Amino acid sequence: MASNVLVMGIGNVLWADEGFGVRCVEHLAQNWALPAEITLLDGGTQGLYLLPFLEQADTLIVFDAVDYGLAPGTLKIVEGDAVPRFMGAKKMSLHQTGFQDVIATAQLMGYCPPSLLLIGCQPEELEDYGGGLRLIVAAQIEPAVTVALDRLADMGITVVPGRTQSNLLADPSIMQDAYETGRPTEEEACRIGDDRFFQAVD
Amino acid sequence: MVVQTPNGFSLDDSGQRIVVDPVTRIEGHMRCEVNVDDEGIIRNAVSTGTMWRGLEVILKGRDPRDAWAFTERICGVCTGTHALTSVRAVEDALGITIPDNANSIRNIMQLNLQIHDHVVHFYHLHALDWVNPVNALRADPKATSELQQAVSPSHPLSSPGYFRDVQNRLKQFVESGQLGLFKNGYWDNPAYLLPPEADLMATTHYLEALDLQKEIVKVHTIFGGKNPHPNWLVGGVPCPINVHSTGAVGAINMERLNLVSSIIEKCIEFNKNVYLPDVVAIGGFYKNWLYGGGLSSQACLAYGDIPEHPNDFSPDQLHLPRGAIIGGDLSTVHDVDPRDPEQIQEYVDHSWYEYGEAGKGLHPWDGVTEAKFELGPNLKGTRTNIEQIDEGAKYSWIKAPRWKGHAMEVGPLARYVVGYAKGHEEISDQVNGLLRTMDLPVEALFSTLGRTAARALESEYCGRLQKYFFDKLVTNIKNGDESTANVAKWDPSTWPKEAKGVGMTEAPRGALGHWIRIKDGRIENYQCVVPTTWNGSPRDSKGNIGAFEASLMNTKMERPEEPVEILRTLHSFDPCLACSTHVMSEDGDELTTVKVR
């Protein structure tokens, strides 16, 4: 078993359903004991900072909120060459947001993992700064994790229930429970904004 | 209509209106509108931050010791700087001092981030405004090799075979249809002036920089425990030191320190052999393109950073200079006091916020972040599809910070102008040396090119400082001091009932401040004034335009429908309007819309 697997969640936890990918790896760490050849990583929105992890991996499994134009909460699985095409439309910058660019860069440099699997979830709400996952998206964490576990099983990697210690996950203060339960009230913290990005003010 | 602004610009919105939305290759999301006259010269400029970033309000009620972890998530690149600013604000509020080793380690991390950001910015976000990678395919590898040896004789990667290999790799990449990183460029625009060989050399360094940046960040992994999202700690740094084999497992030992040392050397080499020579070589072809100075010749602000000693932020103890210049008077550098309620104030008359009183400025400790989204009567389009913004009314999610009422530029160029004016020895030597090499007068500094050059000089200076603090750290450890944190006031029961503090840093893109109020052990108010709030600020109640807007004024555009010049100048600030989502979509790539009206 020579395969190095990188299991990564990406997205910005501060933007509601955008945190889906990061919460998936959190869930994995809290419920499953992964063997040592698997690296579990909260990639945040770190762009080029993620290159060293891609370089070391033979297989990349990535969780993310993806706008497929489907019903909110729908999971969609994409593999191999199709992955970059599904990533990057609302690209707003190179090193913060364009994971498609990260993959393109890794390909240009010759260290893109040969095997790619994207486990995406259609978000319901993104434009809620400081907010957590919507219920319909949170409900997809377990099914998404199951897809990843199935893939690992196909590769001959057995994962048993338990916990995984990884120092590559979020600080406890912004883990899902602490983050979502510690949110200030709507009266304290304004939740509206630009029509193009937030729901209408009036 | 022609309007004179108090800060000396003549705005004329009668010509053709050009809208660029979004401005790409930046952090976050912004929109820019300009009016050009019959000759394609920009006569009015409007910069709009199009995303709400209400970090201040989501921190209310949280534990101040956790604030760094939230602020680290604001952005994909200034993570460490925000975290450092946050822990400094909390330490200031609670009167917590940090040990000497923590100061050295924080400085090394901050300088490391500075270099990483400058290199990545220049090669991966900004170079493509000057360098044409498609043109590089036409270069003669042998002539490129000769060019390389002429501009940087000590750079080892310079053989014709090396450039031929890179060119082939590039060709394959482009031919496979994944122009990828290089798409969305205006590659046949006459604004591009480099010969193919210079394009190939610079594109090759784009790749070398990608390899280097992977190495640079390992310093954060070592001292921050991990990267991305390194750990920080109120009271010091979270990494124990254990060079005498008496401390914790996983602590900093000699092996890790040696790795840090080797990375520091790589940074120094790259700056010397690649980054600076490239800026000189590329800049040499654009010496006549000295647009983009904006506010830099008249109003610059720097908080200063990289304290020599822990807990001492007095201006003469900071390696990156602090000060303010106003009215273009380089003979007087004013000191900056972030606590003085009369100095730094934010205005919202043209921002989508409300204070309840027109023309009012608020110091960040008393800052209010209350949204009020309304569009002016001269808006064209609809609320959800804005064709042309009305800059006479509210038009941006960015507030308008002012220093004693002045719109200011912040960032590497501002730091270098302040340092130069102060007679800061290293900075003055670097600036004078560069101007001599390029045979340019000091006025050339106040330009887009000057901003780009200041960043390169600063990267070089930060490389030397990084080595200085590394040596200081090692000496201190060898002398038996392994302390990295002061936890005497960790427990909230030791805190006063109410406290307020300010943390300041020089982020790669400019002066960054976090102001905090703590009450009963919790965050009562938290305000961040980030560099791009200064640079990207909209007009204020008196009509002063902000630094981005000022920098675009009077620039000649070759082809108004291809805004190379606008991007060139805006990118030179390394804008960071971060907060953006990055949800992906099925329908390929979102292209920047450029509309000419």
Interface residues (C-beta under 8 A of the other chain):
Chain A: I10 G11 N12 V13 L14 W15 E18 D42 G43 G44 T45 Q46 G47 L48 Y49 L50 L51 P52 E55 D64 A65 V66 D67 Y68 G69 P84 R85 F86 M87 G88 A89 K90 K91 M92 S93 L94 H95 Q96 T97 G98 F99 Q100 D101 A104 T105 Q107 L108 M109 G120 P123 L126 Y129 G130 N167 L168 A170 D171 S173 I174 G182 R183 P184 E188 A189 C190 R191 I192 G193 D194 D195 R196 F197 F198 A200 V201
Chain B: P22 T24 R25 I26 E27 G28 H29 T50 M51 W52 R53 G54 L55 V57 I58 K60 G61 R62 D63 D66 A69 F70 E72 R73 I74 C75 G76 V77 T79 V120 H124 L125 R169 F173 Q178 G180 L181 L207 L210 D211 Q213 K214 V217 K218 G225 K226 N227 P228 H229 N231 W352 T369 E370 A371 F373 R383 T384 I386 W397 A578 C579 S580 T581 H582 V583 M584 S585 E586 D587 G588 D589 E590
